Every structure is written in structure tokens, then in C-alpha cells.
Amino acid sequence: MKKIYLFCDQGMSTSMLAKKMQDIGDKHNLPVEVKAYSIKILEKILEEEHPDCVLLGPQVRHLLEDTENRVEGYNVPVGVVDSVDYGMMDGERVLKKAILMMKNYKK
């Protein structure tokens, strides 16, 4: 099971996208768990849940470098959800990009 976790300021707006991504994964029988959280609890989630992929909502893209520093040592790829995909709530495109990101990640 691959854990793909989305983070934004409160974890609210990304929860809609996470649900759409999970629905696509379920529809295609993909072993994924997609959830959304507040960036404020990133370390707690890293330690307790061990995600395989961390995605930031476009509204917190300015936290990318800080987030990369915070996940150092956990061997987790970090990316930012494309703002167009986010605006369209295109769960399929975001899920595909997350899967590619995990496949291409060099540990």
C-alpha cells in the first residue's frame, strides 16, 4: 500500500482532492491510501504514518524548500500539486503524477 499524503494550510481544501484521488485508486484497484493533512503536523505524520509521497497544495507552494528540509532523512519525494489540476480537482491526473514521482524518486 502506497501512502500519498497531501498537505495544505489546514488540510481542508486538499481533502476534496484526496478523496477524488482515493476514488480513482479504488476504481482501478490500486493499492493506495490518499489523505490530506495540515502542514503544521508534517513531522507527526512522517513519524507515525511513514508516507511514500508528500504533495503540497498549490496555496502552500512557498513552503516547498522548507518541506524538503523537514522530510530529509525520511526518503520521501516531495512535490507541489499543479494549480490547474488542483483547480479542476482532477484526482486522476494528480494521482498519476504522484505515482510517477514515486517511481522516479532516487532514494
Backbone torsions as a table, in degrees:
resi	resn	phi	psi	omega
1	MET	NA	122.5	176.9
2	LYS	-93.6	130.3	-179.6
3	LYS	-100.0	115.5	179.0
4	ILE	-112.9	113.1	-175.2
5	TYR	-115.9	131.3	179.3
6	LEU	-100.5	141.8	179.9
7	PHE	-129.5	137.1	171.6
8	CYS	-142.8	-166.9	-174.8
9	ASP	-60.8	-52.1	-179.0
10	GLN	-112.1	-11.5	-177.2
11	GLY	82.3	9.5	-175.7
12	MET	-86.4	-57.1	-175.5
13	SER	-67.4	-33.1	179.2
14	THR	-73.4	-17.4	179.9
15	SER	-65.3	-31.8	176.7
16	MET	-65.5	-44.0	179.0
17	LEU	-67.0	-41.7	178.7
18	ALA	-58.7	-41.1	178.7
19	LYS	-62.6	-44.1	179.1
20	LYS	-63.9	-40.3	177.8
21	MET	-63.8	-43.3	179.3
22	GLN	-63.6	-41.3	178.7
23	ASP	-60.3	-41.4	177.9
24	ILE	-65.4	-44.8	178.2
25	GLY	-59.3	-43.7	179.3
26	ASP	-64.8	-41.7	-179.3
27	LYS	-59.6	-35.8	-177.5
28	HIS	-101.2	13.1	179.0
29	ASN	54.3	39.5	177.4
30	LEU	-86.8	137.1	179.4
31	PRO	-79.8	72.9	-179.6
32	VAL	-127.2	151.2	171.8
33	GLU	-125.4	119.7	-178.0
34	VAL	-118.2	123.4	-179.8
35	LYS	-138.3	163.2	178.9
36	ALA	-123.8	142.9	-178.0
37	TYR	-142.3	166.4	171.2
38	SER	-77.9	138.7	178.1
39	ILE	-60.1	-20.6	-177.8
40	LYS	-66.4	-20.8	-179.3
41	ILE	-112.3	25.7	-177.6
42	LEU	-54.3	-50.4	-177.3
43	GLU	-60.6	-42.0	178.9
44	LYS	-60.0	-44.7	-179.8
45	ILE	-66.6	-41.4	178.0
46	LEU	-59.2	-44.8	-177.1
47	GLU	-72.4	-39.2	-174.3
48	GLU	-89.8	-35.8	-172.1
49	GLU	-105.8	-21.4	179.9
50	HIS	51.8	64.2	-179.0
51	PRO	-65.0	155.9	176.7
52	ASP	-95.5	-13.7	-178.1
53	CYS	-156.9	134.9	177.0
54	VAL	-117.6	122.8	177.4
55	LEU	-119.1	135.0	176.4
56	LEU	-98.5	141.2	172.1
57	GLY	-67.6	151.6	-177.2
58	PRO	-60.0	-25.1	-179.4
59	GLN	-71.2	-14.3	177.2
60	VAL	-119.5	24.3	179.8
61	ARG	-58.0	-26.1	178.6
62	HIS	-65.7	-12.2	179.3
63	LEU	-95.9	8.3	-175.9
64	LEU	-58.0	-52.9	-177.1
65	GLU	-62.3	-43.4	178.6
66	ASP	-61.6	-42.0	180.0
67	THR	-66.2	-41.4	177.0
68	GLU	-58.6	-39.8	178.0
69	ASN	-66.9	-39.0	-177.6
70	ARG	-70.1	-28.8	-179.3
71	VAL	-91.9	-2.7	179.8
72	GLU	-55.6	133.8	-178.1
73	GLY	96.2	-14.3	179.0
74	TYR	-97.5	-5.8	-179.2
75	ASN	52.6	54.1	-178.5
76	VAL	-125.3	128.3	175.0
77	PRO	-70.6	144.4	179.6
78	VAL	-124.1	135.0	177.5
79	GLY	-145.5	175.3	178.1
80	VAL	-117.8	132.7	177.8
81	VAL	-65.8	131.5	177.4
82	ASP	-57.4	133.0	-174.9
83	SER	-64.5	-32.0	177.8
84	VAL	-69.6	-45.9	177.8
85	ASP	-60.8	-39.0	179.8
86	TYR	-66.0	-47.3	-179.6
87	GLY	-61.2	-35.0	179.1
88	MET	-85.1	-6.4	-175.3
89	MET	51.8	47.2	-177.8
90	ASP	-86.9	83.8	-177.7
91	GLY	-60.8	-33.9	-179.0
92	GLU	-66.1	-46.8	179.9
93	ARG	-64.3	-42.5	-178.9
94	VAL	-66.5	-39.5	178.1
95	LEU	-64.2	-44.1	177.9
96	LYS	-59.6	-44.4	179.9
97	LYS	-64.6	-38.5	179.0
98	ALA	-64.9	-42.4	179.5
99	ILE	-63.6	-43.2	176.6
100	LEU	-62.1	-41.7	180.0
101	MET	-60.8	-41.7	178.9
102	MET	-67.4	-40.9	-180.0
103	LYS	-64.0	-37.5	-175.8
104	ASN	-88.7	-4.9	-176.3
105	TYR	-72.2	131.0	177.3
106	LYS	-97.5	114.6	-179.1
107	LYS	-80.3	NA	NA
